[in-house]
Amino acid sequence: MSSAADILTESGQERSSKSISPVQTGALRPVWPSAYDDANAVRVSTEADELAFGSREDKLSGCVLQRKAWDLNAQYLTAVFVGVREPLPLDQRSRGELGVAYQQQQAATVRRRDQAGTVAAELDAKRAIEESATGDVARASRGVLERAWVPEPREEK
């Protein structure tokens, strides 16, 4: 809206090219000669975004179309706008998403999730301990150690 080409200055004059540019560019840019121009001529455009957003006239016609579209959308949505009812009483409103019951429900959900997470973590740890004690590596290691290690007899003094 701030770059709408149909908005004039306080004195009723057209605003600058930069002020009606959607990307706020207003630097001069060279326009290279076409096949129809003098081969050595380089024209200068004051609208640096003209290739992307069109000339001032294009922007003005776009403003007209945009405002018509806004008006039409407002007509389509009028039933929604006028169909809004008065707010419910405070006691009914406090039962909803921002009310006490909702907050209590959220706290209970968090507690259940945390408890479930703790139980799951404990079960995972127990499973890992059991696997390390009964897994293939543990059994192979135990067998090697049993065959390789023979306690030396103690000498009694």
Summary of the structure (lengths in Angstrom):
residues: 157
radius of gyration: 39.0
end to end distance: 102.9
largest distance: 119.3
contacts: 285
relative contact order: 0.06
helix: 53%
strand: 5%
